[in-house]
Amino acid sequence: MMHLIFQSGSNTDAARLNSAERLDGAAEDRGLAQTVGEYDTFFDVWSQRNGCAASDLIKPETGGRRIRSV
C-alpha cells in the first residue's frame, strides 16, 4: 500500500524529506497536489526546530476550500 502525504513549505525540500532521520530516501515527488475535500488551513502549531508556525488542515463543519500544495 502506498501512502500519500500532503506536504508544504520547508517539508517539500527533497533533501530534508529524504534524510536518514525522516524518510531515508523513500519519498517521491508526485508534483502539485490538491485536496479532494474542502478544508481550512490553520497555522496553529509552533515548530521549535524551524522557529516558525506550521499548519494543520482542518475539516470544517461548513465551508472550507480545496487546499493546494505549491
N, CA, C and O atoms as a Maestro MAE file, in Angstrom:
{
 s_m_m2io_version
 :::
 2.0.0
}

f_m_ct {
 s_m_title
 :::
 protein
 m_atom[280] {
  # First column is atom index #
  i_m_mmod_type
  r_m_x_coord
  r_m_y_coord
  r_m_z_coord
  i_m_residue_number
  s_m_chain_name
  s_m_pdb_residue_name
  s_m_pdb_atom_name
  i_m_atomic_number
  :::
  1 25 0.848 -1.185 0.000 1 A "MET " " N  " 7
  2 3 0.000 0.000 0.000 1 A "MET " " CA " 6
  3 2 0.888 1.242 0.000 1 A "MET " " C  " 6
  4 15 1.839 1.340 0.776 1 A "MET " " O  " 8
  5 25 0.567 2.180 -0.874 2 A "MET " " N  " 7
  6 3 1.306 3.427 -0.944 2 A "MET " " CA " 6
  7 2 0.565 4.487 -0.129 2 A "MET " " C  " 6
  8 15 -0.644 4.661 -0.278 2 A "MET " " O  " 8
  9 25 1.293 5.186 0.722 3 A "HIS " " N  " 7
  10 3 0.721 6.289 1.487 3 A "HIS " " CA " 6
  11 2 1.109 7.598 0.832 3 A "HIS " " C  " 6
  12 15 2.277 7.805 0.504 3 A "HIS " " O  " 8
  13 25 0.154 8.477 0.639 4 A "LEU " " N  " 7
  14 3 0.434 9.799 0.097 4 A "LEU " " CA " 6
  15 2 0.387 10.802 1.235 4 A "LEU " " C  " 6
  16 15 -0.522 10.769 2.065 4 A "LEU " " O  " 8
  17 25 1.360 11.687 1.274 5 A "ILE " " N  " 7
  18 3 1.452 12.696 2.323 5 A "ILE " " CA " 6
  19 2 1.409 14.067 1.673 5 A "ILE " " C  " 6
  20 15 2.142 14.334 0.721 5 A "ILE " " O  " 8
  21 25 0.561 14.924 2.183 6 A "PHE " " N  " 7
  22 3 0.432 16.292 1.684 6 A "PHE " " CA " 6
  23 2 1.435 17.158 2.439 6 A "PHE " " C  " 6
  24 15 1.290 17.357 3.645 6 A "PHE " " O  " 8
  25 25 2.451 17.675 1.748 7 A "GLN " " N  " 7
  26 3 3.488 18.483 2.369 7 A "GLN " " CA " 6
  27 2 3.474 19.878 1.776 7 A "GLN " " C  " 6
  28 15 3.058 20.075 0.634 7 A "GLN " " O  " 8
  29 25 3.929 20.843 2.558 8 A "SER " " N  " 7
  30 3 4.059 22.207 2.056 8 A "SER " " CA " 6
  31 2 5.248 22.877 2.730 8 A "SER " " C  " 6
  32 15 5.805 22.362 3.700 8 A "SER " " O  " 8
  33 25 5.621 24.023 2.206 9 A "GLY " " N  " 7
  34 3 6.708 24.800 2.807 9 A "GLY " " CA " 6
  35 2 8.026 24.059 2.812 9 A "GLY " " C  " 6
  36 15 8.383 23.412 1.828 9 A "GLY " " O  " 8
  37 25 8.763 24.149 3.932 10 A "SER " " N  " 7
  38 3 10.084 23.523 4.015 10 A "SER " " CA " 6
  39 2 10.010 22.005 3.953 10 A "SER " " C  " 6
  40 15 11.019 21.356 3.677 10 A "SER " " O  " 8
  41 25 8.847 21.426 4.202 11 A "ASN " " N  " 7
  42 3 8.710 19.972 4.121 11 A "ASN " " CA " 6
  43 2 8.729 19.454 2.691 11 A "ASN " " C  " 6
  44 15 8.740 18.242 2.479 11 A "ASN " " O  " 8
  45 25 8.735 20.338 1.715 12 A "THR " " N  " 7
  46 3 8.813 19.898 0.323 12 A "THR " " CA " 6
  47 2 10.256 19.818 -0.179 12 A "THR " " C  " 6
  48 15 10.495 19.409 -1.315 12 A "THR " " O  " 8
  49 25 11.208 20.205 0.655 13 A "ASP " " N  " 7
  50 3 12.617 20.123 0.287 13 A "ASP " " CA " 6
  51 2 13.026 18.650 0.236 13 A "ASP " " C  " 6
  52 15 13.016 17.971 1.262 13 A "ASP " " O  " 8
  53 25 13.388 18.149 -0.956 14 A "ALA " " N  " 7
  54 3 13.675 16.735 -1.144 14 A "ALA " " CA " 6
  55 2 14.804 16.237 -0.243 14 A "ALA " " C  " 6
  56 15 14.710 15.142 0.311 14 A "ALA " " O  " 8
  57 25 15.861 17.019 -0.091 15 A "ALA " " N  " 7
  58 3 16.984 16.590 0.749 15 A "ALA " " CA " 6
  59 2 16.542 16.424 2.200 15 A "ALA " " C  " 6
  60 15 16.930 15.463 2.865 15 A "ALA " " O  " 8
  61 25 15.739 17.352 2.686 16 A "ARG " " N  " 7
  62 3 15.262 17.275 4.074 16 A "ARG " " CA " 6
  63 2 14.279 16.117 4.246 16 A "ARG " " C  " 6
  64 15 14.382 15.351 5.205 16 A "ARG " " O  " 8
  65 25 13.337 15.991 3.328 17 A "LEU " " N  " 7
  66 3 12.315 14.955 3.428 17 A "LEU " " CA " 6
  67 2 12.919 13.563 3.342 17 A "LEU " " C  " 6
  68 15 12.465 12.651 4.033 17 A "LEU " " O  " 8
  69 25 13.929 13.385 2.511 18 A "ASN " " N  " 7
  70 3 14.543 12.077 2.313 18 A "ASN " " CA " 6
  71 2 15.774 11.835 3.178 18 A "ASN " " C  " 6
  72 15 16.510 10.875 2.948 18 A "ASN " " O  " 8
  73 25 16.005 12.685 4.161 19 A "SER " " N  " 7
  74 3 17.159 12.492 5.041 19 A "SER " " CA " 6
  75 2 17.012 11.191 5.837 19 A "SER " " C  " 6
  76 15 15.916 10.643 5.962 19 A "SER " " O  " 8
  77 25 18.128 10.715 6.366 20 A "ALA " " N  " 7
  78 3 18.122 9.478 7.152 20 A "ALA " " CA " 6
  79 2 17.213 9.586 8.372 20 A "ALA " " C  " 6
  80 15 16.641 8.586 8.807 20 A "ALA " " O  " 8
  81 25 17.075 10.786 8.926 21 A "GLU " " N  " 7
  82 3 16.234 10.981 10.109 21 A "GLU " " CA " 6
  83 2 14.746 10.957 9.781 21 A "GLU " " C  " 6
  84 15 13.921 10.744 10.669 21 A "GLU " " O  " 8
  85 25 14.399 11.174 8.523 22 A "ARG " " N  " 7
  86 3 12.984 11.256 8.148 22 A "ARG " " CA " 6
  87 2 12.569 10.044 7.325 22 A "ARG " " C  " 6
  88 15 12.264 9.002 7.906 22 A "ARG " " O  " 8
  89 25 12.543 10.134 6.013 23 A "LEU " " N  " 7
  90 3 12.032 9.035 5.180 23 A "LEU " " CA " 6
  91 2 13.124 8.233 4.490 23 A "LEU " " C  " 6
  92 15 12.828 7.322 3.716 23 A "LEU " " O  " 8
  93 25 14.386 8.560 4.760 24 A "ASP " " N  " 7
  94 3 15.544 7.782 4.318 24 A "ASP " " CA " 6
  95 2 15.493 7.409 2.834 24 A "ASP " " C  " 6
  96 15 15.745 6.265 2.457 24 A "ASP " " O  " 8
  97 25 15.162 8.402 2.001 25 A "GLY " " N  " 7
  98 3 15.172 8.196 0.559 25 A "GLY " " CA " 6
  99 2 13.914 7.589 -0.026 25 A "GLY " " C  " 6
  100 15 13.851 7.377 -1.237 25 A "GLY " " O  " 8
  101 25 12.908 7.300 0.788 26 A "ALA " " N  " 7
  102 3 11.703 6.618 0.297 26 A "ALA " " CA " 6
  103 2 10.671 7.559 -0.320 26 A "ALA " " C  " 6
  104 15 9.736 7.093 -0.971 26 A "ALA " " O  " 8
  105 25 10.816 8.856 -0.133 27 A "ALA " " N  " 7
  106 3 9.805 9.795 -0.637 27 A "ALA " " CA " 6
  107 2 10.024 10.094 -2.114 27 A "ALA " " C  " 6
  108 15 11.160 10.214 -2.572 27 A "ALA " " O  " 8
  109 25 8.938 10.210 -2.844 28 A "GLU " " N  " 7
  110 3 8.970 10.588 -4.253 28 A "GLU " " CA " 6
  111 2 8.110 11.822 -4.444 28 A "GLU " " C  " 6
  112 15 7.012 11.913 -3.896 28 A "GLU " " O  " 8
  113 25 8.606 12.765 -5.215 29 A "ASP " " N  " 7
  114 3 7.831 13.969 -5.514 29 A "ASP " " CA " 6
  115 2 6.797 13.627 -6.583 29 A "ASP " " C  " 6
  116 15 7.154 13.235 -7.694 29 A "ASP " " O  " 8
  117 25 5.528 13.774 -6.248 30 A "ARG " " N  " 7
  118 3 4.447 13.487 -7.196 30 A "ARG " " CA " 6
  119 2 3.898 14.766 -7.826 30 A "ARG " " C  " 6
  120 15 2.867 14.735 -8.498 30 A "ARG " " O  " 8
  121 25 4.581 15.883 -7.611 31 A "GLY " " N  " 7
  122 3 4.167 17.145 -8.200 31 A "GLY " " CA " 6
  123 2 3.120 17.861 -7.357 31 A "GLY " " C  " 6
  124 15 2.901 17.536 -6.190 31 A "GLY " " O  " 8
  125 25 2.491 18.831 -7.974 32 A "LEU " " N  " 7
  126 3 1.484 19.616 -7.275 32 A "LEU " " CA " 6
  127 2 0.297 18.743 -6.893 32 A "LEU " " C  " 6
  128 15 -0.039 17.792 -7.599 32 A "LEU " " O  " 8
  129 25 -0.331 19.071 -5.776 33 A "ALA " " N  " 7
  130 3 -1.471 18.288 -5.290 33 A "ALA " " CA " 6
  131 2 -2.571 19.222 -4.811 33 A "ALA " " C  " 6
  132 15 -2.335 20.393 -4.515 33 A "ALA " " O  " 8
  133 25 -3.756 18.685 -4.743 34 A "GLN " " N  " 7
  134 3 -4.908 19.421 -4.224 34 A "GLN " " CA " 6
  135 2 -5.767 18.449 -3.441 34 A "GLN " " C  " 6
  136 15 -5.951 17.307 -3.859 34 A "GLN " " O  " 8
  137 25 -6.290 18.885 -2.320 35 A "THR " " N  " 7
  138 3 -7.170 18.017 -1.552 35 A "THR " " CA " 6
  139 2 -8.446 17.741 -2.336 35 A "THR " " C  " 6
  140 15 -8.877 18.572 -3.134 35 A "THR " " O  " 8
  141 25 -9.040 16.597 -2.116 36 A "VAL " " N  " 7
  142 3 -10.305 16.253 -2.755 36 A "VAL " " CA " 6
  143 2 -11.439 16.962 -2.030 36 A "VAL " " C  " 6
  144 15 -12.321 17.543 -2.662 36 A "VAL " " O  " 8
  145 25 -11.414 16.912 -0.701 37 A "GLY " " N  " 7
  146 3 -12.436 17.579 0.103 37 A "GLY " " CA " 6
  147 2 -12.066 19.015 0.401 37 A "GLY " " C  " 6
  148 15 -10.994 19.488 0.023 37 A "GLY " " O  " 8
  149 25 -12.962 19.700 1.081 38 A "GLU " " N  " 7
  150 3 -12.722 21.102 1.443 38 A "GLU " " CA " 6
  151 2 -12.256 21.199 2.891 38 A "GLU " " C  " 6
  152 15 -12.808 20.556 3.783 38 A "GLU " " O  " 8
  153 25 -11.227 22.017 3.104 39 A "TYR " " N  " 7
  154 3 -10.584 22.164 4.413 39 A "TYR " " CA " 6
  155 2 -10.312 23.633 4.689 39 A "TYR " " C  " 6
  156 15 -10.427 24.480 3.803 39 A "TYR " " O  " 8
  157 25 -9.952 23.917 5.920 40 A "ASP " " N  " 7
  158 3 -9.400 25.209 6.301 40 A "ASP " " CA " 6
  159 2 -7.959 24.963 6.715 40 A "ASP " " C  " 6
  160 15 -7.630 23.891 7.222 40 A "ASP " " O  " 8
  161 25 -7.100 25.949 6.501 41 A "THR " " N  " 7
  162 3 -5.705 25.866 6.914 41 A "THR " " CA " 6
  163 2 -5.519 26.719 8.149 41 A "THR " " C  " 6
  164 15 -5.873 27.898 8.151 41 A "THR " " O  " 8
  165 25 -4.967 26.137 9.200 42 A "PHE " " N  " 7
  166 3 -4.697 26.860 10.431 42 A "PHE " " CA " 6
  167 2 -3.221 26.761 10.769 42 A "PHE " " C  " 6
  168 15 -2.680 25.662 10.887 42 A "PHE " " O  " 8
  169 25 -2.571 27.900 10.924 43 A "PHE " " N  " 7
  170 3 -1.178 27.920 11.371 43 A "PHE " " CA " 6
  171 2 -1.193 27.991 12.893 43 A "PHE " " C  " 6
  172 15 -0.982 29.047 13.488 43 A "PHE " " O  " 8
  173 25 -1.448 26.844 13.504 44 A "ASP " " N  " 7
  174 3 -1.686 26.796 14.947 44 A "ASP " " CA " 6
  175 2 -0.671 25.958 15.715 44 A "ASP " " C  " 6
  176 15 -0.858 25.686 16.901 44 A "ASP " " O  " 8
  177 25 0.399 25.551 15.044 45 A "VAL " " N  " 7
  178 3 1.419 24.735 15.684 45 A "VAL " " CA " 6
  179 2 2.753 25.459 15.557 45 A "VAL " " C  " 6
  180 15 3.128 25.874 14.460 45 A "VAL " " O  " 8
  181 25 3.478 25.618 16.670 46 A "TRP " " N  " 7
  182 3 4.778 26.266 16.620 46 A "TRP " " CA " 6
  183 2 5.862 25.204 16.492 46 A "TRP " " C  " 6
  184 15 5.921 24.273 17.296 46 A "TRP " " O  " 8
  185 25 6.714 25.339 15.491 47 A "SER " " N  " 7
  186 3 7.821 24.421 15.268 47 A "SER " " CA " 6
  187 2 9.065 24.966 15.957 47 A "SER " " C  " 6
  188 15 9.648 25.952 15.507 47 A "SER " " O  " 8
  189 25 9.469 24.327 17.046 48 A "GLN " " N  " 7
  190 3 10.691 24.732 17.748 48 A "GLN " " CA " 6
  191 2 11.908 24.553 16.844 48 A "GLN " " C  " 6
  192 15 12.804 25.398 16.831 48 A "GLN " " O  " 8
  193 25 11.942 23.465 16.095 49 A "ARG " " N  " 7
  194 3 13.085 23.152 15.235 49 A "ARG " " CA " 6
  195 2 13.282 24.199 14.151 49 A "ARG " " C  " 6
  196 15 14.412 24.594 13.864 49 A "ARG " " O  " 8
  197 25 12.178 24.654 13.542 50 A "ASN " " N  " 7
  198 3 12.275 25.599 12.436 50 A "ASN " " CA " 6
  199 2 12.054 27.047 12.838 50 A "ASN " " C  " 6
  200 15 12.310 27.953 12.046 50 A "ASN " " O  " 8
  201 25 11.581 27.279 14.057 51 A "GLY " " N  " 7
  202 3 11.347 28.641 14.517 51 A "GLY " " CA " 6
  203 2 10.247 29.353 13.752 51 A "GLY " " C  " 6
  204 15 10.342 30.550 13.481 51 A "GLY " " O  " 8
  205 25 9.195 28.607 13.403 52 A "CYS " " N  " 7
  206 3 8.091 29.212 12.657 52 A "CYS " " CA " 6
  207 2 6.797 28.434 12.931 52 A "CYS " " C  " 6
  208 15 6.809 27.363 13.539 52 A "CYS " " O  " 8
  209 25 5.710 28.996 12.472 53 A "ALA " " N  " 7
  210 3 4.423 28.319 12.628 53 A "ALA " " CA " 6
  211 2 4.268 27.246 11.557 53 A "ALA " " C  " 6
  212 15 4.748 27.394 10.434 53 A "ALA " " O  " 8
  213 25 3.596 26.177 11.923 54 A "ALA " " N  " 7
  214 3 3.261 25.102 10.984 54 A "ALA " " CA " 6
  215 2 1.741 24.999 10.936 54 A "ALA " " C  " 6
  216 15 1.050 25.386 11.878 54 A "ALA " " O  " 8
  217 25 1.237 24.479 9.837 55 A "SER " " N  " 7
  218 3 -0.220 24.462 9.683 55 A "SER " " CA " 6
  219 2 -0.803 23.057 9.750 55 A "SER " " C  " 6
  220 15 -0.121 22.055 9.533 55 A "SER " " O  " 8
  221 25 -2.077 23.032 10.055 56 A "ASP " " N  " 7
  222 3 -2.886 21.821 10.018 56 A "ASP " " CA " 6
  223 2 -4.010 22.039 9.025 56 A "ASP " " C  " 6
  224 15 -4.477 23.162 8.837 56 A "ASP " " O  " 8
  225 25 -4.439 20.969 8.394 57 A "LEU " " N  " 7
  226 3 -5.648 21.015 7.576 57 A "LEU " " CA " 6
  227 2 -6.789 20.507 8.443 57 A "LEU " " C  " 6
  228 15 -6.745 19.388 8.954 57 A "LEU " " O  " 8
  229 25 -7.804 21.334 8.604 58 A "ILE " " N  " 7
  230 3 -8.945 21.012 9.460 58 A "ILE " " CA " 6
  231 2 -10.198 20.922 8.597 58 A "ILE " " C  " 6
  232 15 -10.467 21.814 7.792 58 A "ILE " " O  " 8
  233 25 -10.965 19.845 8.764 59 A "LYS " " N  " 7
  234 3 -12.233 19.683 8.038 59 A "LYS " " CA " 6
  235 2 -13.300 20.477 8.794 59 A "LYS " " C  " 6
  236 15 -13.695 20.083 9.892 59 A "LYS " " O  " 8
  237 25 -13.777 21.600 8.217 60 A "PRO " " N  " 7
  238 3 -14.778 22.413 8.913 60 A "PRO " " CA " 6
  239 2 -16.174 21.799 8.798 60 A "PRO " " C  " 6
  240 15 -16.439 20.990 7.908 60 A "PRO " " O  " 8
  241 25 -17.053 22.195 9.706 61 A "GLU " " N  " 7
  242 3 -18.439 21.729 9.637 61 A "GLU " " CA " 6
  243 2 -19.137 22.302 8.413 61 A "GLU " " C  " 6
  244 15 -19.946 21.626 7.778 61 A "GLU " " O  " 8
  245 25 -18.822 23.549 8.085 62 A "THR " " N  " 7
  246 3 -19.373 24.182 6.880 62 A "THR " " CA " 6
  247 2 -18.272 24.976 6.199 62 A "THR " " C  " 6
  248 15 -17.305 25.384 6.842 62 A "THR " " O  " 8
  249 25 -18.414 25.188 4.935 63 A "GLY " " N  " 7
  250 3 -17.440 25.997 4.195 63 A "GLY " " CA " 6
  251 2 -16.173 25.236 3.902 63 A "GLY " " C  " 6
  252 15 -16.194 24.024 3.689 63 A "GLY " " O  " 8
  253 25 -15.068 25.957 3.893 64 A "GLY " " N  " 7
  254 3 -13.782 25.371 3.550 64 A "GLY " " CA " 6
  255 2 -13.490 25.557 2.076 64 A "GLY " " C  " 6
  256 15 -14.291 26.131 1.337 64 A "GLY " " O  " 8
  257 25 -12.339 25.068 1.658 65 A "ARG " " N  " 7
  258 3 -11.924 25.164 0.274 65 A "ARG " " CA " 6
  259 2 -10.941 24.053 -0.014 65 A "ARG " " C  " 6
  260 15 -10.419 23.428 0.909 65 A "ARG " " O  " 8
  261 25 -10.687 23.804 -1.265 66 A "ARG " " N  " 7
  262 3 -9.672 22.825 -1.625 66 A "ARG " " CA " 6
  263 2 -8.303 23.463 -1.419 66 A "ARG " " C  " 6
  264 15 -8.060 24.586 -1.859 66 A "ARG " " O  " 8
  265 25 -7.432 22.753 -0.760 67 A "ILE " " N  " 7
  266 3 -6.100 23.267 -0.448 67 A "ILE " " CA " 6
  267 2 -5.114 22.683 -1.455 67 A "ILE " " C  " 6
  268 15 -5.150 21.487 -1.744 67 A "ILE " " O  " 8
  269 25 -4.234 23.528 -1.989 68 A "ARG " " N  " 7
  270 3 -3.231 23.110 -2.976 68 A "ARG " " CA " 6
  271 2 -1.835 23.228 -2.398 68 A "ARG " " C  " 6
  272 15 -1.547 24.137 -1.620 68 A "ARG " " O  " 8
  273 25 -0.980 22.309 -2.782 69 A "SER " " N  " 7
  274 3 0.439 22.450 -2.457 69 A "SER " " CA " 6
  275 2 1.065 23.299 -3.547 69 A "SER " " C  " 6
  276 15 0.621 23.274 -4.695 69 A "SER " " O  " 8
  277 25 2.083 24.042 -3.191 70 A "VAL " " N  " 7
  278 3 2.769 24.886 -4.172 70 A "VAL " " CA " 6
  279 2 4.257 24.699 -4.079 70 A "VAL " " C  " 6
  280 15 5.006 25.327 -4.827 70 A "VAL " " O  " 8
  :::
 }
 m_bond[279] {
  # First column is bond index #
  i_m_from
  i_m_to
  i_m_order
  :::
  1 1 2 1
  2 2 3 1
  3 3 4 2
  4 3 5 1
  5 5 6 1
  6 6 7 1
  7 7 8 2
  8 7 9 1
  9 9 10 1
  10 10 11 1
  11 11 12 2
  12 11 13 1
  13 13 14 1
  14 14 15 1
  15 15 16 2
  16 15 17 1
  17 17 18 1
  18 18 19 1
  19 19 20 2
  20 19 21 1
  21 21 22 1
  22 22 23 1
  23 23 24 2
  24 23 25 1
  25 25 26 1
  26 26 27 1
  27 27 28 2
  28 27 29 1
  29 29 30 1
  30 30 31 1
  31 31 32 2
  32 31 33 1
  33 33 34 1
  34 34 35 1
  35 35 36 2
  36 35 37 1
  37 37 38 1
  38 38 39 1
  39 39 40 2
  40 39 41 1
  41 41 42 1
  42 42 43 1
  43 43 44 2
  44 43 45 1
  45 45 46 1
  46 46 47 1
  47 47 48 2
  48 47 49 1
  49 49 50 1
  50 50 51 1
  51 51 52 2
  52 51 53 1
  53 53 54 1
  54 54 55 1
  55 55 56 2
  56 55 57 1
  57 57 58 1
  58 58 59 1
  59 59 60 2
  60 59 61 1
  61 61 62 1
  62 62 63 1
  63 63 64 2
  64 63 65 1
  65 65 66 1
  66 66 67 1
  67 67 68 2
  68 67 69 1
  69 69 70 1
  70 70 71 1
  71 71 72 2
  72 71 73 1
  73 73 74 1
  74 74 75 1
  75 75 76 2
  76 75 77 1
  77 77 78 1
  78 78 79 1
  79 79 80 2
  80 79 81 1
  81 81 82 1
  82 82 83 1
  83 83 84 2
  84 83 85 1
  85 85 86 1
  86 86 87 1
  87 87 88 2
  88 87 89 1
  89 89 90 1
  90 90 91 1
  91 91 92 2
  92 91 93 1
  93 93 94 1
  94 94 95 1
  95 95 96 2
  96 95 97 1
  97 97 98 1
  98 98 99 1
  99 99 100 2
  100 99 101 1
  101 101 102 1
  102 102 103 1
  103 103 104 2
  104 103 105 1
  105 105 106 1
  106 106 107 1
  107 107 108 2
  108 107 109 1
  109 109 110 1
  110 110 111 1
  111 111 112 2
  112 111 113 1
  113 113 114 1
  114 114 115 1
  115 115 116 2
  116 115 117 1
  117 117 118 1
  118 118 119 1
  119 119 120 2
  120 119 121 1
  121 121 122 1
  122 122 123 1
  123 123 124 2
  124 123 125 1
  125 125 126 1
  126 126 127 1
  127 127 128 2
  128 127 129 1
  129 129 130 1
  130 130 131 1
  131 131 132 2
  132 131 133 1
  133 133 134 1
  134 134 135 1
  135 135 136 2
  136 135 137 1
  137 137 138 1
  138 138 139 1
  139 139 140 2
  140 139 141 1
  141 141 142 1
  142 142 143 1
  143 143 144 2
  144 143 145 1
  145 145 146 1
  146 146 147 1
  147 147 148 2
  148 147 149 1
  149 149 150 1
  150 150 151 1
  151 151 152 2
  152 151 153 1
  153 153 154 1
  154 154 155 1
  155 155 156 2
  156 155 157 1
  157 157 158 1
  158 158 159 1
  159 159 160 2
  160 159 161 1
  161 161 162 1
  162 162 163 1
  163 163 164 2
  164 163 165 1
  165 165 166 1
  166 166 167 1
  167 167 168 2
  168 167 169 1
  169 169 170 1
  170 170 171 1
  171 171 172 2
  172 171 173 1
  173 173 174 1
  174 174 175 1
  175 175 176 2
  176 175 177 1
  177 177 178 1
  178 178 179 1
  179 179 180 2
  180 179 181 1
  181 181 182 1
  182 182 183 1
  183 183 184 2
  184 183 185 1
  185 185 186 1
  186 186 187 1
  187 187 188 2
  188 187 189 1
  189 189 190 1
  190 190 191 1
  191 191 192 2
  192 191 193 1
  193 193 194 1
  194 194 195 1
  195 195 196 2
  196 195 197 1
  197 197 198 1
  198 198 199 1
  199 199 200 2
  200 199 201 1
  201 201 202 1
  202 202 203 1
  203 203 204 2
  204 203 205 1
  205 205 206 1
  206 206 207 1
  207 207 208 2
  208 207 209 1
  209 209 210 1
  210 210 211 1
  211 211 212 2
  212 211 213 1
  213 213 214 1
  214 214 215 1
  215 215 216 2
  216 215 217 1
  217 217 218 1
  218 218 219 1
  219 219 220 2
  220 219 221 1
  221 221 222 1
  222 222 223 1
  223 223 224 2
  224 223 225 1
  225 225 226 1
  226 226 227 1
  227 227 228 2
  228 227 229 1
  229 229 230 1
  230 230 231 1
  231 231 232 2
  232 231 233 1
  233 233 234 1
  234 234 235 1
  235 235 236 2
  236 235 237 1
  237 237 238 1
  238 238 239 1
  239 239 240 2
  240 239 241 1
  241 241 242 1
  242 242 243 1
  243 243 244 2
  244 243 245 1
  245 245 246 1
  246 246 247 1
  247 247 248 2
  248 247 249 1
  249 249 250 1
  250 250 251 1
  251 251 252 2
  252 251 253 1
  253 253 254 1
  254 254 255 1
  255 255 256 2
  256 255 257 1
  257 257 258 1
  258 258 259 1
  259 259 260 2
  260 259 261 1
  261 261 262 1
  262 262 263 1
  263 263 264 2
  264 263 265 1
  265 265 266 1
  266 266 267 1
  267 267 268 2
  268 267 269 1
  269 269 270 1
  270 270 271 1
  271 271 272 2
  272 271 273 1
  273 273 274 1
  274 274 275 1
  275 275 276 2
  276 275 277 1
  277 277 278 1
  278 278 279 1
  279 279 280 2
  :::
 }
}
